[in-house]
Amino acid sequence: MNNLDQVELQARIEAIQSGPWMERAELARRKLSSPGVRFFTMHGTSPMNLGSLHIDPRTAELVKELDTTFKWHGEGRIPTHAERRIRDSFDDALTYLQMIELAIETGYLPADFVAEDMRGEMIRLFWSEPARRFVRIYDYISVEELAMRVELGGFQRRSPRAIDPRGALHFATFLATHRAIEGDANCEKWLEFLDDYVIRRGEQVDFYEFLESGEAARSKRRITLLLGARTFAVMLADFFSTLPIPLQARFGAFYSYWLAKLFAYERRDGGYVRSSAPANGRDCWSNALVNWYRKRTEREGGDDADTDEMALVERSLKVLESTWELVRHSNLNTADAAIVSTVRNAD
C-alpha cells in the first residue's frame, strides 16, 4: 500500500515528465496521431488487444509508411534523415514509458496512480503493428511489461517484475543521472555510435583499431567518442555504486541495451549471448577503452593525472561490467538471495 498523498505523487510524475525525452517525443506522437487515423473497431475493452484493431484504408497507408520507418536498421540499412528523426523521437517516447515501469517496480509510483494515463498513451503510440514490432526487435522489455500491467495485448507477453519498494529512495538519483546523460552531447554521440549510427562505412572497425593502438586522438570525432564513452561510464558507475546488488540489477536493466553493446552481447531467444561485435568479433568496447587508457598512460610517462584518469575509467567500466552480469543472470521476479546466488555461481 502506498501512503503518499496525491500532491507528492503528482510531483513525482511531473519530475519524470520534465525530462528532455518528453519534448523530443512530440514528433513521434504527432506522427502516430495523424488526423488520418480512424479506428473502425476495437475488440474488447479490458483487457484490450491492440493486435485485433481494425483500421480504415486511409490509416492503412500510414501503416505502410511506418512499416518502412520502423524497420530494423542493421545489416547496412541506413534510415533516411526523415525516418531517423521519427525513430529518435519514438525512442524518447519509449524512454518515458520505461521510466514509468521502473518507477512502478521500484515503488516510486503506485501502478494504479498511472495506469489509466499509461494505457491511453500506449494505445496512441502502439495502435500500429510496426510500432509494436519496434518495441520487440529493439528489446524494450520493460515497455512490454508495462503493457501487461495496464492490460494491453498485442505485445510479446512478459510478466511484470515484482515491486521492490527499496528502490524508491534511489529513483530521484537515477532520474538526475539519466537527465545528465541525455543532456551530454558527447554521450549522445557515443551511444549513437554504439547503436551503429556511424559517419562512414567501416568507422567502428577503424575506431576499434585506434583504441588498440593507444595513439593520441587527433580528430574531433575521436575526441568526442572518447569523451562520450568516459562520461557515460563514470556517471553511470557513480550511480550504480550507491545501490545494493538487487537494485543494481533493477536499475541496470534500464540500460541493458547499451550495456549489451558495450560488452558485445546481443539478445537471442530470451537471453543474452556474446555477439560478433565490435569490429568483426574482436573482444568488446569496454576492454578496448581500457586498453587505450593504459597505453596512453604508458606513452605519456604515467604522471599522476594520467594515472588517476586511467584508474577512474577502469574502475567505472568494472562497475558497469559487474552490473551487466547482474542484469544478464538475474531473474528479477525472484528473491534477492537467488539473484545474488545466481551471479556469484556464474563467476
C-alpha positions in Angstrom: 0.0 0.0 0.0 1.4 3.4 -1.0 0.7 6.0 1.7 2.0 9.0 -0.3 -0.6 11.8 -0.9 -1.8 12.9 -4.3 0.3 16.0 -4.2 3.6 14.1 -3.7 2.6 11.5 -6.3 1.8 14.2 -8.9 5.2 15.9 -8.1 6.9 12.6 -8.8 5.2 12.0 -12.2 6.0 15.6 -13.2 9.6 15.0 -12.3 9.7 12.2 -14.8 7.8 14.2 -17.4 10.1 17.2 -17.1 13.0 15.4 -18.7 14.2 16.3 -22.3 12.7 13.0 -23.6 9.2 14.4 -23.3 9.7 17.3 -25.6 11.7 15.3 -28.0 9.0 12.6 -28.2 6.4 15.1 -29.6 7.4 14.5 -33.2 6.6 10.8 -32.9 3.4 11.4 -31.0 2.2 13.8 -33.8 3.2 11.3 -36.5 1.3 8.5 -34.8 -1.7 10.7 -34.0 -2.2 11.7 -37.6 -5.7 13.1 -38.4 -6.0 10.3 -40.9 -6.0 7.7 -38.1 -9.6 6.4 -37.8 -10.4 3.2 -35.9 -13.3 1.1 -37.0 -13.5 -1.5 -34.2 -11.6 -2.3 -31.1 -12.4 -5.8 -29.9 -12.6 -5.9 -26.1 -12.3 -3.1 -23.6 -10.3 -4.5 -20.6 -8.0 -6.2 -21.3 -7.6 -4.7 -24.8 -5.8 -6.4 -27.6 -4.1 -3.9 -30.0 -3.4 -6.8 -32.4 -7.2 -7.1 -33.1 -7.6 -3.4 -34.2 -9.4 -2.7 -37.4 -8.4 0.4 -39.3 -9.7 2.2 -42.4 -7.9 2.4 -45.8 -6.5 5.9 -45.2 -4.9 4.8 -42.0 -3.6 1.7 -43.7 -1.4 4.0 -45.9 0.2 5.4 -42.7 0.8 1.8 -41.5 2.8 1.1 -44.7 4.9 4.2 -44.2 5.5 3.2 -40.5 6.5 -0.3 -41.7 9.4 1.2 -43.5 10.3 3.8 -40.9 10.4 1.4 -38.0 12.4 -1.4 -39.8 15.5 -2.8 -38.1 18.4 -0.6 -39.1 21.0 -3.4 -39.1 22.8 -5.2 -42.0 23.8 -2.0 -43.7 20.3 -0.4 -43.8 20.6 3.3 -43.0 17.3 5.1 -42.3 16.8 8.4 -44.2 17.1 11.6 -42.3 13.3 11.9 -42.0 13.0 8.4 -40.8 15.8 8.9 -38.3 14.0 11.9 -36.8 10.9 9.9 -36.3 12.8 6.9 -34.9 14.8 9.0 -32.5 11.6 10.7 -31.3 9.9 7.4 -30.9 12.9 6.2 -28.8 12.3 9.2 -26.5 8.6 8.2 -26.1 9.7 4.7 -25.2 12.2 6.1 -22.7 9.3 7.8 -20.9 7.4 4.5 -20.7 10.5 2.7 -19.5 10.9 5.2 -16.7 7.2 4.8 -15.7 7.7 1.0 -15.5 10.9 1.4 -13.5 9.2 3.9 -11.2 6.4 1.3 -10.5 8.6 -1.6 -9.9 10.9 0.3 -7.5 8.0 1.7 -5.5 8.4 5.3 -6.7 4.9 5.4 -8.2 2.0 3.0 -7.5 0.7 1.3 -10.6 -2.9 2.3 -10.0 -1.9 6.0 -10.0 -0.6 6.0 -13.6 -2.4 3.0 -15.1 -5.2 4.9 -16.9 -2.9 7.6 -18.4 -0.3 5.0 -19.4 -3.0 2.9 -21.1 -4.1 5.8 -23.1 -0.5 6.8 -24.0 0.3 3.3 -25.1 -2.8 2.9 -27.3 -1.9 6.2 -29.1 1.7 5.0 -29.7 1.2 1.3 -30.4 -2.1 1.0 -32.4 0.0 0.0 -35.4 1.9 -3.3 -35.8 5.1 -1.6 -36.9 5.3 0.4 -33.7 4.8 -2.7 -31.6 7.4 -4.6 -33.7 9.9 -1.8 -33.0 9.4 -2.5 -29.3 10.1 -6.2 -29.8 13.2 -6.0 -32.1 14.9 -3.4 -30.0 14.4 -5.2 -26.7 12.2 -2.6 -24.9 11.3 -5.4 -22.5 10.1 -3.0 -19.7 7.6 -1.5 -22.2 6.2 -4.9 -22.8 5.9 -5.4 -19.1 4.1 -2.1 -18.7 1.7 -3.2 -21.3 0.9 -6.3 -19.2 0.3 -4.1 -16.1 -2.2 -1.9 -17.9 -3.9 -4.9 -19.7 -2.9 -4.2 -23.3 -2.4 -7.1 -25.6 -0.6 -7.2 -29.0 2.9 -7.3 -27.4 5.1 -10.2 -26.5 3.8 -11.4 -23.2 6.1 -10.6 -20.3 5.1 -10.9 -16.7 5.8 -7.6 -14.9 8.6 -7.7 -12.3 7.8 -7.8 -8.6 7.8 -4.4 -6.9 10.8 -3.7 -4.6 9.9 -0.5 -2.6 13.5 -0.1 -1.5 14.2 1.4 -4.9 12.0 4.5 -4.3 14.8 6.1 -2.3 17.2 5.9 -5.3 14.8 6.8 -8.1 15.4 10.5 -7.9 19.1 10.0 -8.2 18.6 7.7 -11.1 16.4 10.4 -12.8 19.1 13.1 -12.2 21.8 10.7 -13.6 19.8 9.9 -16.7 18.9 13.5 -17.3 22.7 14.3 -17.2 23.5 11.5 -19.6 20.7 12.6 -22.0 21.9 16.2 -21.8 25.5 15.5 -22.6 26.3 15.9 -26.4 29.3 13.7 -26.2 27.3 10.9 -24.5 24.7 11.2 -27.3 27.3 10.7 -30.0 28.9 7.8 -28.2 25.5 6.0 -27.7 24.6 6.6 -31.4 28.0 5.1 -32.3 27.3 2.0 -30.2 24.0 1.8 -31.9 25.7 1.5 -35.3 24.9 5.0 -36.5 28.3 5.9 -38.0 29.5 8.8 -40.1 31.1 6.5 -42.7 31.3 2.8 -43.6 33.9 0.9 -41.5 34.1 3.6 -38.8 33.6 1.1 -36.0 36.5 -1.1 -37.2 38.7 1.9 -37.6 37.9 3.3 -34.1 38.5 -0.1 -32.5 41.9 -0.3 -34.2 42.6 3.2 -33.0 41.8 2.1 -29.4 44.1 -0.9 -29.7 46.9 1.3 -30.9 46.9 3.6 -28.0 47.6 6.5 -30.3 46.6 10.1 -29.4 43.1 11.2 -30.6 43.7 13.9 -33.2 40.3 14.2 -34.8 37.3 15.9 -33.3 35.2 12.8 -33.9 37.6 10.5 -32.0 37.9 13.0 -29.1 34.0 13.2 -29.0 33.7 9.5 -28.8 36.3 9.1 -26.1 34.8 11.8 -24.0 31.3 10.4 -24.5 32.4 6.9 -23.5 34.2 8.2 -20.5 31.3 10.4 -19.3 28.7 7.7 -19.8 30.8 5.1 -17.9 31.7 7.4 -15.0 28.3 8.9 -14.4 26.5 5.6 -14.6 29.1 3.8 -12.4 28.8 6.6 -9.8 25.1 5.9 -9.6 25.3 2.1 -9.6 28.0 2.1 -6.9 25.4 3.5 -4.5 23.0 0.6 -4.9 22.7 -2.7 -3.2 23.1 -5.7 -5.6 19.4 -6.4 -6.2 18.7 -2.7 -7.1 21.8 -2.6 -9.3 20.1 -5.4 -11.3 16.8 -3.4 -11.5 18.2 0.0 -12.4 20.9 -1.7 -14.6 18.1 -3.3 -16.7 17.0 0.2 -17.8 20.4 0.4 -19.6 20.6 -3.2 -20.8 20.5 -2.3 -24.5 23.6 0.0 -24.1 25.4 -2.4 -21.7 24.9 -5.2 -24.1 26.5 -3.1 -26.8 29.4 -2.0 -24.6 30.2 -5.6 -23.6 29.4 -7.2 -27.0 26.3 -9.1 -26.3 23.0 -9.5 -28.1 19.7 -10.8 -27.1 18.6 -14.2 -28.6 15.7 -16.5 -27.5 15.1 -14.6 -24.3 18.7 -14.4 -23.2 22.0 -12.6 -23.9 24.9 -14.2 -25.8 28.2 -12.9 -26.9 28.0 -11.3 -30.4 30.5 -10.8 -33.1 30.6 -7.0 -32.5 32.5 -4.8 -32.3 35.0 -4.7 -35.2 34.3 -8.1 -36.7 34.4 -10.1 -33.5 37.3 -8.5 -31.6 36.7 -8.5 -27.8 34.4 -5.7 -26.7 34.3 -1.9 -26.5 34.9 -1.8 -22.7 38.2 -3.7 -23.0 39.3 -1.7 -25.9 38.7 1.5 -24.0 40.7 0.2 -21.0 43.5 -0.8 -23.4 43.6 2.7 -24.9 43.9 4.4 -21.5 46.6 2.1 -20.4 48.7 2.5 -23.5 48.2 6.3 -23.4 49.3 6.5 -19.8 52.5 4.5 -20.6 53.3 6.7 -23.6 52.8 9.9 -21.6 55.1 8.7 -18.9 52.4 7.8 -16.4 52.2 11.1 -14.4 49.7 11.3 -11.6 46.9 13.0 -13.6 47.1 10.4 -16.4 47.2 7.5 -13.9 44.3 8.8 -11.9 42.2 9.2 -15.1 43.1 5.7 -16.3 42.1 4.3 -12.9 38.8 6.2 -12.9 37.8 4.8 -16.3 38.9 1.3 -15.4 37.1 1.4 -12.1 33.9 2.8 -13.8 33.9 0.2 -16.5 34.4 -2.6 -13.9 31.3 -1.4 -12.1 29.4 -1.4 -15.3 30.6 -4.9 -16.0 29.5 -6.2 -12.6 26.1 -4.6 -13.1 25.8 -6.1 -16.5 26.5 -9.5 -15.1 23.7 -9.0 -12.6 21.3 -7.9 -15.4 22.3 -10.9 -17.6 22.0 -13.6 -14.9 19.1 -12.3 -12.8 15.5 -13.2 -12.9 14.1 -10.0 -11.4 11.0 -11.8 -10.2 13.0 -14.0 -7.9 14.1 -13.3 -4.3 17.1 -11.1 -3.7 19.1 -14.0 -2.3 18.5 -16.0 -5.5 19.7 -13.1 -7.6 23.0 -12.8 -5.7 23.5 -16.6 -5.7 22.9 -16.9 -9.5 25.5 -14.2 -10.3 28.1 -15.5 -7.8 27.8 -19.1 -9.0 28.3 -17.9 -12.6 31.6 -16.2 -11.8 
